């Protein structure tokens, strides 16, 4: 099971022993289905020999995309995605321009039997389409529409269980999930992970400048913002002569000066988060989620810092038990220049 970052569907893969399936849901029954759903539970019940679903956590609920039957190995494998798939697979040309983003999210969620979570927004969606010159007849997936609206609102859009979360990015992080590395007096390492790999992009480490440009037809004026600020003596879109910074230019129609500045900052954050990367394999738990921060301690290097979770892959089997791998990324705090 793979929990991805925001805006993407989580995925699962479950393999059953065909001869151990109940008669009412055996390989023949599964091979005849046009639609099926899977919910995966995991946890640490007080009595491993006597427990129910209420003693476990629901990790994913979603629809099956493929059924694979292996008569030689006598296994049935189900693969699929969480309920994000319902929005990805549904195309629409209806833009709901007179509704707000939160009203659209609620309407689409209810159409798929889900609930929506998040505050009410105020701006009609048609305002965003006018700024970006979006064609009102273009067909797109419902998920593309939701993520487009979320981006314009500065929101996150993701599904957990049967709830569509359409809400602002969290401004405060809870306690970080700590990965500890230590070396004793004899030079022997120890850690609370089984494997650990770290990397740093030297290209991003040199620095990144993002230039955002927009022409607003209503105001009949063009706007430019660059982040980080280079001062009044530097032309927009150009780094200082002594700098080895990479310059990224992005254009978006119909924005105000404030919106262009926010776009430059947002794009800069997304690019620089690829500077420091962490990958670890460790015994699984149900504590770590996509919204948690991972903190690395004890290596005595610049890699000791906080990371945003990119993906979590959990695996459970008779041979290997319950394990997980986590991929995370962030910029190095020392690489971000003061404004």
Secondary structure, DSSP 4 states (H G I P E B T S, - for coil): -EEE-TTS--EEEEEEEGGGS-GGGSHHHHHT-S--EEEEEE---S-TTS--GGGSEEEEEEEEEEEEEETTTTEEEEEEEETHHHHHT-EE----TTSBHHHHHHHHHHHTT-EEESPPP-SBHHHHHHHHT--TT--EEHHHHHHHHHHHHTEEEEEETTEEEEEEPPSS--S-EEEEEEE-TTS-EEESSSEEEEEE-HHHHT-EEEEEEEEETTTTEEEEEEES---TTSPTT---TT---EEEEEE-TT--HHHHHHHHHHHHHHHHTTSEEEEEEEE--SS--TTSEEEEESS-STT-SEEEEEEEEEEEETTTEEEEEEEEEE--GGGS---
